[in-house]
């Protein structure tokens, strides 16, 4: 009898262990619960992105079949509407904060919903870049960007850009971290000038400030001087305000004077004041080149005019004509 009871106990224990093993195994055709595939991808730099009106997001929540399979756009009120939990504020939260908020809300109905959010379209953080850049317009900021990065997204500054740029920012967004930032007349905006040369040459990295949504960056054109008359390349030449351009510098920008030029009779035409629209300054380029007179500093919008030496020009045309028709050797005094 004792042996029989012992055998029955062994059989019962074996049956219980087999049932436990069968219970722990997944059912046929089923798979173990896995984390969403995009979980690791979501933990990138967009986790700190501050969502705003117009952004479009894709939401995944484990075991929450009611969540839309398509992207959801954040409305003008800064909210989104989802099954089970209703209207939820999204604007003003980072991606990580919204994930935590939705996890708490869905957690009232589902055990461990594990919400993952991916941004499919950035529409809430525009930055306007105007003026002397290659691709001016409105850019959508994706993550945190500084001034140089925004200029790069706009294609970079053009060759005719000035040496300073202007930034305008709404006061309710934040203050410009620039020493000379000033409020405008309305008190709604603050403006500041930043040295373009300093940030592009990395001489003053502190001026490479972070850019916020709705900032307006304006890159003005450089100041210009003009060279006309008997030069090889007449036209306008952009100058930096920090550069010191002289009459000879302007002539070199125009690739020098022609043989028909009259450097002794050159003029600088400058904007006048009051009722005088223009002022003409006589400048002897020949004496400046020879070092007998100091060079003349130019101002923005100055026009350097190099006149034509009429007798010399006529003589040169005669010589060229004579050479063309083959009249032989000419003696030119």
C-alpha positions as CSV (number, residue, x, y, z in Angstrom):
1,X,0.0,0.0,0.0
2,X,2.8,2.4,0.9
3,X,4.6,1.7,-2.4
4,X,1.4,2.3,-4.4
5,X,0.8,5.7,-2.7
6,X,4.3,6.7,-3.4
7,X,3.9,5.8,-7.2
8,X,0.6,7.8,-7.3
9,X,2.4,10.9,-5.8
10,X,5.1,10.7,-8.4
11,X,2.6,10.5,-11.2
12,X,0.7,13.5,-9.9
13,X,3.8,15.6,-9.5
14,X,4.9,14.7,-13.1
15,X,1.5,15.8,-14.5
16,X,1.6,19.1,-12.7
17,X,5.1,19.9,-14.0
18,X,4.0,19.0,-17.6
19,X,1.0,21.3,-17.3
20,X,3.1,24.2,-16.1
21,X,5.5,23.7,-19.0
22,X,2.7,23.7,-21.5
23,X,1.1,26.8,-20.0
24,X,4.4,28.7,-20.3
25,X,4.8,27.9,-24.0
26,X,3.2,30.3,-26.6
27,X,0.2,29.0,-28.3
28,X,0.5,27.7,-31.8
29,X,0.7,30.5,-34.4
30,X,1.3,33.1,-31.7
31,X,4.5,35.2,-31.2
32,X,6.0,36.6,-28.0
33,X,5.2,40.3,-27.4
34,X,8.0,42.4,-28.8
35,X,8.8,46.1,-28.3
36,X,7.8,48.3,-31.3
37,X,10.3,48.2,-34.0
38,X,10.8,52.0,-34.0
39,X,11.5,52.2,-30.3
40,X,15.2,52.6,-30.7
41,X,14.9,54.8,-33.7
42,X,12.7,57.2,-31.8
43,X,15.3,57.9,-29.2
44,X,17.3,60.2,-31.4
45,X,17.8,63.9,-31.6
46,X,14.2,64.6,-32.3
47,X,13.3,63.5,-28.7
48,X,14.0,67.1,-27.6
49,X,12.1,68.7,-30.5
50,X,9.4,71.0,-29.2
51,X,6.2,70.2,-31.0
52,X,3.9,72.9,-32.4
53,X,0.8,73.7,-34.4
54,X,1.0,72.1,-37.8
55,X,3.5,69.4,-37.0
56,X,2.5,65.9,-38.1
57,X,3.2,62.9,-35.9
58,X,2.8,59.1,-36.2
59,X,1.8,57.4,-32.9
60,X,2.4,53.7,-32.1
61,X,1.1,52.2,-28.9
62,X,1.4,48.5,-28.0
63,X,-1.9,46.7,-27.7
64,X,-3.9,49.9,-28.4
65,X,-5.6,49.0,-31.7
66,X,-7.7,52.2,-31.7
67,X,-4.7,54.4,-32.4
68,X,-4.8,55.6,-36.0
69,X,-2.4,53.9,-38.4
70,X,-1.9,57.2,-40.3
71,X,-0.1,60.4,-39.2
72,X,-2.0,62.9,-37.0
73,X,-1.6,66.7,-37.4
74,X,-1.4,68.9,-34.4
75,X,-4.3,71.4,-34.8
76,X,-4.4,75.2,-34.5
77,X,-5.3,74.8,-30.8
78,X,-2.2,72.8,-30.2
79,X,-4.1,69.6,-29.5
80,X,-4.7,66.1,-31.0
81,X,-7.7,63.9,-30.6
82,X,-7.3,60.2,-30.1
83,X,-9.6,57.2,-29.3
84,X,-10.1,56.2,-25.7
85,X,-8.4,59.3,-24.2
86,X,-10.0,62.1,-26.3
87,X,-8.3,65.5,-26.7
88,X,-4.7,65.9,-25.6
89,X,-2.4,68.9,-25.7
90,X,0.7,68.3,-27.8
91,X,2.0,71.8,-28.8
92,X,4.7,73.0,-26.4
93,X,5.8,69.5,-25.4
94,X,8.9,67.7,-26.6
95,X,8.5,64.4,-28.3
96,X,9.6,62.6,-25.1
97,X,7.2,64.5,-23.0
98,X,4.2,63.7,-25.3
99,X,5.2,60.0,-25.3
100,X,5.1,60.1,-21.5
101,X,1.8,61.9,-21.4
102,X,0.1,59.5,-23.8
103,X,1.6,56.5,-22.0
104,X,-0.1,57.7,-18.8
105,X,-3.4,58.3,-20.5
106,X,-3.5,55.0,-22.4
107,X,-2.3,53.3,-19.2
108,X,-5.6,53.9,-17.7
109,X,-7.1,51.4,-20.1
110,X,-4.1,49.3,-21.3
111,X,-1.3,47.7,-19.4
112,X,2.1,49.1,-20.4
113,X,1.0,50.7,-23.8
114,X,4.6,51.8,-24.5
115,X,3.9,54.8,-26.8
116,X,6.4,55.7,-29.5
117,X,6.1,58.9,-31.6
118,X,7.8,59.7,-34.9
119,X,7.7,63.2,-36.6
120,X,6.6,62.8,-40.2
121,X,6.4,66.5,-41.1
122,X,7.9,69.6,-39.5
123,X,5.6,72.6,-39.9
124,X,5.5,74.5,-36.7
125,X,8.9,76.2,-36.4
126,X,9.6,78.5,-39.3
127,X,12.6,80.7,-39.6
128,X,12.7,83.4,-42.3
129,X,16.0,84.1,-44.1
130,X,16.0,87.1,-46.3
131,X,18.5,89.2,-48.3
132,X,21.8,88.2,-49.8
133,X,21.7,84.4,-49.4
134,X,21.5,81.9,-52.2
135,X,18.1,80.4,-51.3
136,X,16.1,83.0,-49.4
137,X,12.7,82.0,-47.9
138,X,11.1,80.3,-45.0
139,X,12.9,77.3,-43.5
140,X,11.4,74.8,-41.0
141,X,13.7,74.2,-38.1
142,X,14.2,70.6,-37.2
143,X,15.7,70.3,-33.8
144,X,18.1,72.9,-32.4
145,X,20.0,75.0,-34.9
146,X,22.4,77.8,-34.5
147,X,22.9,80.8,-36.8
148,X,25.6,79.3,-39.0
149,X,23.5,76.1,-39.6
150,X,20.5,78.2,-40.6
151,X,22.6,80.2,-43.1
152,X,23.9,76.9,-44.5
153,X,20.4,75.6,-44.9
154,X,19.7,78.8,-46.9
155,X,22.5,77.9,-49.3
156,X,25.1,80.2,-47.6
157,X,25.7,83.9,-48.1
158,X,26.3,85.4,-51.5
159,X,29.5,87.2,-52.5
160,X,27.7,90.5,-52.5
161,X,26.6,90.1,-48.8
162,X,27.4,92.8,-46.3
163,X,29.6,92.2,-43.2
164,X,26.7,92.3,-40.7
165,X,23.3,90.7,-40.5
166,X,20.1,91.6,-38.6
167,X,18.1,89.2,-36.4
168,X,14.5,90.0,-35.3
169,X,12.8,87.9,-32.6
170,X,9.5,88.0,-30.8
171,X,9.9,89.0,-27.1
172,X,7.4,86.3,-26.0
173,X,9.6,83.7,-27.6
174,X,12.7,84.7,-25.8
175,X,15.4,87.4,-25.6
176,X,18.3,87.6,-28.1
177,X,21.5,86.6,-26.4
178,X,23.4,89.6,-27.9
179,X,24.8,92.5,-25.9
180,X,23.3,95.3,-28.1
181,X,19.9,93.7,-28.6
182,X,17.2,96.5,-28.7
183,X,13.4,96.4,-28.5
184,X,11.6,97.9,-31.5
185,X,9.0,100.7,-31.3
186,X,6.1,98.4,-30.7
187,X,7.8,96.5,-27.9
188,X,6.8,93.2,-29.5
189,X,10.2,92.4,-31.1
190,X,13.8,92.7,-30.3
191,X,16.5,93.2,-32.9
192,X,20.3,92.9,-33.0
193,X,23.1,93.1,-35.4
194,X,25.7,90.4,-35.6
195,X,29.1,90.4,-37.4
196,X,28.9,88.0,-40.3
197,X,32.6,88.1,-40.7
198,X,33.1,87.1,-37.0
199,X,30.9,84.0,-37.1
200,X,32.0,82.8,-40.5
201,X,35.7,83.1,-39.6
202,X,35.1,81.7,-36.1
203,X,36.7,84.8,-34.5
204,X,33.7,85.2,-32.1
205,X,31.8,81.9,-31.7
206,X,29.6,83.5,-29.0
207,X,27.8,85.3,-31.8
208,X,26.8,82.0,-33.4
209,X,23.6,82.1,-31.3
210,X,20.8,79.5,-31.2
211,X,17.9,80.3,-33.6
212,X,14.3,80.0,-32.3
213,X,11.1,79.5,-34.3
214,X,9.7,82.6,-36.0
215,X,13.1,84.4,-36.0
216,X,13.8,86.6,-39.0
217,X,17.3,86.8,-40.3
218,X,18.2,89.5,-42.8
219,X,21.5,89.6,-44.7
220,X,21.8,93.0,-46.3
221,X,23.7,93.7,-49.5
222,X,27.3,94.9,-49.2
223,X,28.0,98.6,-49.9
224,X,29.2,99.2,-53.5
225,X,31.7,101.5,-55.3
226,X,31.7,102.0,-59.1
227,X,34.5,102.3,-61.6
228,X,33.6,103.6,-65.1
229,X,35.5,104.9,-68.1
230,X,38.7,103.7,-69.6
231,X,39.2,100.6,-67.4
232,X,39.3,96.9,-68.5
233,X,36.4,95.9,-66.3
234,X,34.0,98.7,-65.5
235,X,31.1,98.1,-63.1
236,X,30.1,98.0,-59.5
237,X,32.2,96.3,-56.8
238,X,30.8,95.2,-53.4
239,X,32.9,96.2,-50.4
240,X,32.8,95.4,-46.8
241,X,32.2,98.2,-44.4
242,X,35.3,97.2,-42.5
243,X,37.5,97.4,-45.6
244,X,39.4,100.5,-46.5
245,X,39.0,101.0,-50.3
246,X,41.1,103.6,-52.1
247,X,41.1,105.0,-55.6
248,X,44.0,102.7,-56.6
249,X,42.2,99.7,-55.0
250,X,39.1,100.5,-57.1
251,X,41.3,100.6,-60.3
252,X,42.8,97.2,-59.4
253,X,39.3,95.8,-58.9
254,X,38.5,97.0,-62.4
255,X,41.7,95.1,-63.6
256,X,43.6,98.3,-64.5
257,X,43.3,101.2,-67.0
258,X,43.3,101.0,-70.7
259,X,46.0,102.5,-72.9
260,X,43.6,105.2,-73.9
261,X,43.0,106.4,-70.3
262,X,43.9,109.9,-69.0
263,X,44.8,109.1,-65.4
264,X,45.8,112.7,-64.7
265,X,42.1,113.8,-65.3
266,X,40.3,111.2,-63.2
267,X,37.5,112.1,-61.0
268,X,35.6,110.8,-58.0
269,X,31.9,111.5,-58.1
270,X,30.4,111.4,-54.6
271,X,26.9,111.9,-53.2
272,X,26.5,115.4,-51.9
273,X,24.5,116.8,-49.0
274,X,21.6,119.1,-49.0
275,X,20.8,120.6,-52.4
276,X,24.0,119.4,-54.1
277,X,23.1,116.0,-55.5
278,X,26.8,115.2,-56.4
279,X,30.2,116.4,-55.7
280,X,33.2,115.9,-58.1
281,X,36.7,115.5,-56.7
282,X,39.7,115.8,-59.0
283,X,42.2,113.0,-58.5
284,X,45.5,112.6,-60.4
285,X,45.9,108.8,-60.6
286,X,49.2,109.2,-62.3
287,X,50.8,111.0,-59.4
288,X,49.3,108.6,-56.9
289,X,50.7,105.7,-58.8
290,X,54.1,107.3,-58.9
291,X,53.9,108.0,-55.1
292,X,53.9,111.8,-55.4
293,X,50.5,112.1,-53.9
294,X,48.7,110.1,-51.2
295,X,45.9,107.7,-52.3
296,X,42.3,108.9,-51.8
297,X,39.9,106.9,-49.6
298,X,36.6,106.0,-51.1
299,X,33.1,105.9,-49.6
300,X,30.1,103.8,-50.3
301,X,28.5,104.6,-53.7
302,X,31.5,106.6,-54.9
303,X,32.0,106.6,-58.7
304,X,35.6,106.6,-60.0
305,X,35.6,108.0,-63.5
306,X,38.7,107.6,-65.7
307,X,38.3,109.7,-68.8
308,X,39.5,109.1,-72.3
309,X,42.7,110.7,-73.7
310,X,41.2,111.8,-77.0
311,X,44.5,112.6,-78.9
312,X,46.2,109.5,-77.7
313,X,43.1,107.4,-78.5
314,X,43.1,108.9,-82.1
315,X,46.8,108.1,-82.5
316,X,46.4,104.5,-81.3
317,X,43.5,104.0,-83.8
318,X,45.7,105.3,-86.6
319,X,48.6,103.0,-85.7
320,X,46.3,100.0,-85.5
321,X,44.8,100.9,-88.9
322,X,48.2,101.3,-90.4
323,X,49.3,97.9,-89.1
324,X,46.1,96.4,-90.4
325,X,46.6,97.6,-94.0
326,X,50.3,96.7,-93.9
327,X,51.9,100.1,-94.6
328,X,55.2,99.0,-93.3
329,X,57.3,100.2,-90.4
330,X,56.0,103.3,-88.5
331,X,58.0,105.6,-86.3
332,X,56.0,106.6,-83.3
333,X,57.4,109.4,-81.1
